[in-house]
Amino acid sequence: MTIAILSLILIGYVLIAHEHITHINKATIAVFVAAVGWILFMCTGTDFVLKMHGADFTAYTGNNPFDSETVKEFIAQHVFIRYAADICSIVLYLLATTSIVNVLNTNGCFDFITDTVRAKDSRVLLWGLVGFTCLLSVNLDNLTTTVLMLMIMRNIVTQTRWRMWIGAAIVIAANCGGAVTVIGDPTSLVVWTKGAVTPTDFTAALILPSLIATVIPTYLISRSLPEHLDIHRPTAHYRGDTNTLALWQRIMMLTVGLGGLWFIPTFHRITLLPPFLGALCVLGVLWVLHEVMNHQRIKTGQPLYVNEDRSFQYSNLQMIMYFVGIYLSVALLVETGVMSSISAWCDEWIHDIYIMSAVLGLISSVLDNIVLVLTAINIYPVAEDIANLSPVLSPDYAQSFLENGQYWHLIIYSGAVAGCLLPIGNLSGFLLMKAEDVSIAWYVRHITLKVLIGWAIGLGVYFLVDLWIR
């Protein structure tokens, strides 16, 4: 049955990687594979349960004879429920952050970005959009940030040809910025909730490599743009009779929204409650402010209108469902023992975290960075001390899997940055393909090498800093 489940997941991964050819939504494939895989696991799970949870299952049965129904009850109550709780925590967090962005956007809190970066000078425009993308992506997940910034870019730049270039820079900045904080990317959120990293150490380790991986491709892209671009002229935003909130009101809401997200790691450390509850608290406060500040318009039935592309917003829902499917598929690989076999193979034949991260990055550019990073996260447990790991591992290699070890940093960094080598390697890139009709051939000719240079230099900087600190 292990072969059947593994084959099902591999076929699903191949279909996901070729969505641009099959035109079958990757979220659909991920959810279907996860559902069918868990059904197969539930029907034939006795051997897996005895192998992976022998002691717990014996305690559950009281060392008495058992049948298939007992095994199914154990899987449902003690195995699957654990993964369901983890995925619900992450999904609730993503839904909360998406809702926060919608509330802020509805109240015109991001209009200042359009007003600030609206410049004919292509380099000023590019660096302005990239800078705001980085600032937002450290607070929001990278797809939500990409959706927002691509909508802003479309409202400014008129020519599709140059939107392709600037959109590529936005995708790179969103992914690199998301890798800087534990709340900036779904995979970094998983690493944090798993207990593999702490927020401060994670940011300190990756801020410089991620900044380099953003700046270098952006600079190279800026050299390909003309000196001046045609832009849309500012238009008035219709938001009922009062047009928009006062400046101080928008600043207050933006401070509460983004500042509250920054407070979530502290909230988690103080209360030990899951991060999604902190995000829901921020959303609740922000929603109250929204109701109070728009009281008159809501009372009189005036519309709160925002000019946004609904297809972009629908992409957020697809991303969440895709993440659910991939997470549950990876959980199957853990429960069938496939992950243990992969980690043993890596320990014997690779035995170097930099090589492992480089291979992961190259594969993620073709497959999908969420798939590869979630797989890499679950290959190894978080070791409390080196003594808990295999005695055949060298000390320098073994310590990489401790809390705040280099392994956790590198898989997030390589997955986020190298996933931009191709537009099909990340959800934000695929959104760019659909939004601006970017082809893989065009992206490879104009963007891939720039991303590769930034990724390699950033990886080298991480190595030198890590070597110096140790």
N, C-alpha and C positions, 0 to 999 in steps of 0.2 A: 504493500500500500504506500510505502514511502516513495517508491518510484512513480506511482500514479499521481500522488499529490505534487511531487517535485516537477513532473512533466507538465502537469496542469499549470503550475505557477510559471514555469519557464515559457510555455506557449503564450501565456498571458503577457509576460514581460516583452516578448518579441512583438506581439500585436500592439502593445503600448508604444514601443519604440518606433513602430511604423504607422502610427496614426495618420501621418501626412500622406500615406499611400492608401491605407485601407479606408480612411475617413470614418472610422468607428471611434467614437469618443472614448478616450482612455479612462475616464471615470467609470463608464459603463463596464469596460473590460475588468477593471480593478475590482469593482464591487461584485461582479459575477464570479470571478475567480475565487475571491475570498469566501463567498457564500457556498459555492460548490465544494471548495476545499474543506471547509469546516464540517459540511455534511458528511463527506467521506471520512474525515477524522472521527466524527462522532459515531459513525456506524462501525468502524473497525479500530477503535482506540485502545483496546485492552493492552496490547503490547507496548504502545507508546506510554500509557499511564504507568505501567509497571516499571518501565525503563527510566522515565524522567521523574516520576513522583512516587516511587515505590514506598518509601517510609510514610508519606502522608496518606497514601491510599490504604496502607495496612492499618493505620490509626483510624481512618474513616470507616473501614469495614469491621474493625475490632478483631482482625485476624480470623474472621469467619468466612465461610464459602460465599462467593459472589457470582452474579450472573451479568449479562450484558446491560441490563437495566441499571444495575448498581454502578457500572462503569460510566454509563451515560449521565447519571445523576452527579457523579463526582466531577466529570468534565464540565458539566453545566454550572455546577455550584462552586467549584474550586479552581478550574483552569480557565475556561472561557470568560467567566465573570471578571477575572483580574484584568484581562486585556480589554474587555468592554469598558471597565471603569477608567482605564488609562486613556482610551480613545475618546470617551465622552468628555473627559477633562479637557483634552486638547481641542475638541470640536467646539465646546462651549466657549473656550478662550477665543478661538478664531471667529465665532459668531459675534462675540462681544466686541472685539476690535473692529470687525467689519461694520457693526452697528454704530460704533463710535465715529468712524469715518463718515458714515452716511449722515449722522446728525450734524457733524461739523460742516460737511459739504453743503447740506441743506441751508445752513445759516450763513453761508458765504465766508466761512473761516479760512478757506484756501484761496480766496480771490486775490489776496495780496501776492501770491506767487505769480499769478498771471500779470498783475500790474508791475511786479518787480523785474521779471525776466523779459518782458516784452521789449526787445531791442532788435534793430536791423543788423547790428554787428553779430555775425554768426557765432563767433567765439564767446562773446558775452552771453548770448542766448544759451549756447550749449552748456557752458560752465555753470550758469545760473540754474538750469533745469537739473543738471547732474548734482549740484550742491544740495538743492532742496530734496531731490530724490534720496540722497544719502541720509540727510537729517530725518526724513520721514521714515525711512526703512529701518532705522535702528529702534523705532517705537512700534511700527506696524509690520505685519508679515509682508514679504516682498511682492506677492501677487497683488495685494490690496494697494500697495504703494505704486506698482506699475500701472494698475488700472487708473488710478487717480492722475498720475503724471502724464500718461499717454493722452487722457482726455484734455488735460491742460495744454499739452503740446499741439494737439489737433486744433485747438481754439486759437493758436498763435501762428503756426507755420502753415502756409498755404500749399506749398509744393510737396507732392507725395515723395518725390525723389529724395529730398532732404529730410523728410520725416522718417524715412527708413534709417538714415545715418544717426539722427538724433535719438530715435526710438531705440536703436541698438545700444547707444550709450546709457540711456535710461534703464534698460534691462540689466546691463552690467552693474550699474551703480546700485540698483535695488537689491540685487543678489549679494554684492559685496557688503553693502551697508547692513543687510539683514544678518550677515555672518558675524557682525561685531558684538551684538548683544544676545542674551538668551531669550529675548522676546521678539527678536527681529525675523525669525524664520521658524517654520514648523519643526524642522529637524533640530535646530538648536534648543527649541523648547522641550523636545523629547529628551535630549541629552541632559538638560537641567533637571527636569522632573525625575529622571532616572537616578539622579544623584552623582553623575559623573563629573560635573563642573559646578563651580560657584560663580555667580554673576560678575563679581569684580575681577576675579582672576581670568575669566573667559574673555572679558572685554580687553583687559590689559594685554593679553597674549595675542589677540587677533586684530587689534585696531590698526597697528602699523602695516602688517601685510595686506589687510583688506583695503587700506587707504592707497597703498601702492598699486594694488590690482585694479583700483578704480581710476587713479590719476593717469597711469601710463596709457591704457587704451583710449581714455577720453582725449588726451593730448594728441595721440596719433589720429584719432577721428577728426579732431578739430583742424588738422592740416589738410584734410580732404574736402572741407567745406569751402564754399565761396566766401568772399569777404563780407558780402551783404546778402540778406535773405528777404523775400517778400513776406510780410506778416499781416495778420488781420488787425484792423484797427479796433480799439476798445469799443464795446457796446454796452449799453446800460443793462443791468440785470433786473428783470422784472420779478419782484417778490411781493405781489400785492400792491396796495396803495402806498405803502411806506418804503418800497424798493428793497431795503436791506436793513440789517441791524446796525446800530451805531458802532463805531470803531472800537470803543472800549468794551462793548458787549461781545464782539467777535474775539477780541484779545482774551477776555475772561474765559470764554468757552474753549478757545484753543489751548489756553494754559491748563484748564481743568482736564481736558481730554488727553493731550500729550504728556503733560506733567503727571497726571494720574497713572498713565502707563509706565512711566519711569519709576514710580513708587511701588509697582507691583513686586519686584524682588524683595524690597524691604518689608512689604506687607506679608509676603510668604515667610520671610525669616522670623518675623515677630510673632505671627499667629500660627505658623505651621499649617495653615489652610492652603488648599491648592491655588495656583495662580489664577485660574479662571474666576474664582470668587472675587479676587481683587479687581479683575477686569469688569466684572458685573457691577461691583461697587462704583467704579468710575463711570460706567454707562448709566447707572441709576442717578448719580449726581448730575451728570451732563444732561440727562433727559429732563430732570426737574428744572434746570436752568433754561432749557429749550422751551418748556411749557410756560415758564414765568416770563421770559423775554418776548415770546410770541403770543402773549395772552390775548391782546386785542385782535390780532389777525385770526387766531383760532376761534375766538368768541364770535367774530363776525363772518366766519366761513371763508376768509380770503385764502387763496392758494399759496402754498409754500413751494415755489417752483424752482427746480434746478435743471439746467440743461446738461443731461448726461446720457451716455450711450448705454441702454439697458443690456445690450449684449456683453458689454464689459462687466457690468454688475453680475450678470448670470455666471460669468467665469469664476467668481468667488465661490458660488455654491458648488460648481463643478469641482473646484480645487478641494473643497472640504470633503466631498464624496470620494474623490480620488484618493485623498489621504487616508480616509477610513478603509478603503479597500486594500491599499498597499500595506497599511499597518497590520491589518488582520492576516494578510498573506504572509508577511514576515513572521508574525506570531506562529503561524503554522510551521514555518521552517525551524523555529526554535523548538516547538513541541515534538517534532518528528526527529530531532537530533541532528538535522542537517547542519545547523550553525556550529555545533560542536565539532563536526568533521571538518568544516571550513577553517575554523580557528586552529585546529591541530595541523592542518596542511600548511597554513600561513606560518605557524610557528616553526615548522620543520624546513620549509623550502624558501621562505622569504626572510623572515626574522629581521625585518627592518621597517619601521613605521613610515619612513619617508618614501620608500619604494611602494609600500602598500597604499599610501595616500595618493601617490602619483598614478598608480594603476587604477585606483578607484575614480580619480578625476577624469582620466581618459575614457574609461568605460561610461561614466555618467554623462559625458557629452553626447553619447550615442543613445544610451538607454533612457535614463531620467535620473536627475540628481536625488530626488526624494527616494526613489527605489533603492539606489545604491547606498545612500547615507543611512537610511533606516536599516538596511541589511548589515552595514558595517557596525552600526551602533549595537546591534544585537548579537554580533559574533562573539564578543567578549563581555563578561560581567565586569562590574566595577569592583576592583579588588580593594579590600580594606588595608591590606599590607602585602608585601612581596611574598611572604611565607604562604599565603593562600593560593599563589599561582604555582604552575608546574616547576619543579626544581631544576628541570633541564634548561629553563630559560635564563639567559644572562641577566644580571641585575639591571643594567641600563635599559634593556629591552622590556623587562618585566615592569619597571616603575612607570612606563608609559601608560599603563592601564589602571593606575591608581587614580583617586579623585584629583581632578585638575591635571591629569597626565597629558603628555603631548599627543597621544593617539586621538583623544577626543577633540582636541583643537584642530588637528590636521584633517580629519575626515570632514568636519564641518567646513573648513576653509576650502579644501580641494573640491568638495561637492558643490559648494556655492559658486566658486569662481570658474572651475573647469567645466561646470555644467553649462557655462555660457560659450564654450567653444563652438557649439552648434545651437541653433535656435530650438531644436527638438530636445535638448538636454535639460530644459527647465520649463516650468509652466509659464513663467513670464515671457520667455522667448517664443513659446508657441502662441501666446496671446499676441505678440508683435507680428508673427507670421500672418495671423488671421486679420489683424486690424489694419496693417499696412501692406498686405500682399507681398511680404518678404519671402523670397525663395531661399532654399538651402544653398543653392549654387552661388547666389549673390552674397549671402552671408559668409560663406567660406572664402570667397575671393577678397572680400573687403574687411571682414571683422575678425575672423578666427585667429589669424596670426597675431593681431594686436592683443587679443585676450590671452593667448598663449605666452606672449612676452611678459605681460603683467602678472600672470599666475606664477610663472617661473621665478621672476625677480622677487615677488612677495614670498614665495616659498623659501628662497635663499635668505631673505631677511629674517624670516622666522627661525631658520636654522642658526644663523649667526647670533641672534639675540638669545635663543635658547642655549646655545653653546657658551656664550658669555655669562649668562645668569647661573648656569650650572657649574 
